[in-house]
């Protein structure tokens, strides 16, 4: 499960304005118009990151979705930590 707070780089106790600022900062960083001289691989990676940032913002900016996310995230039990770390590694480095 992706931690949307980590994606945006904010604490779980972050207020709406902090979440919005983080979203704007990251969406500006990964926006295609800012990557004119980047390689195709860098542009692809940035597009994936921008998608994650948008999804995280969509969830955390909606009170109902945020509450449901926190409830679900707190109920996650990791039965195989090695597989969980492999999945996280693959998400960021594949």
Residue pairs with C-beta under 8 A, 6 or more apart in sequence:
1 72
1 73
1 76
2 52
2 55
2 56
2 91
3 73
4 55
4 56
4 59
4 60
4 69
5 11
5 12
5 14
5 56
5 60
7 52
7 53
7 55
7 56
8 14
8 19
8 22
8 23
8 26
8 53
8 56
8 57
8 60
9 22
9 26
10 18
10 19
10 22
10 60
12 70
14 22
14 60
16 61
19 57
19 60
19 61
20 57
20 61
23 53
23 54
23 56
23 57
23 61
26 49
26 50
26 53
27 50
27 53
27 54
27 57
28 34
30 46
30 47
30 49
30 50
30 53
31 46
31 50
32 43
32 46
32 47
35 42
35 43
35 46
38 46
58 65
59 65
59 66
59 69
60 66
60 69
78 84
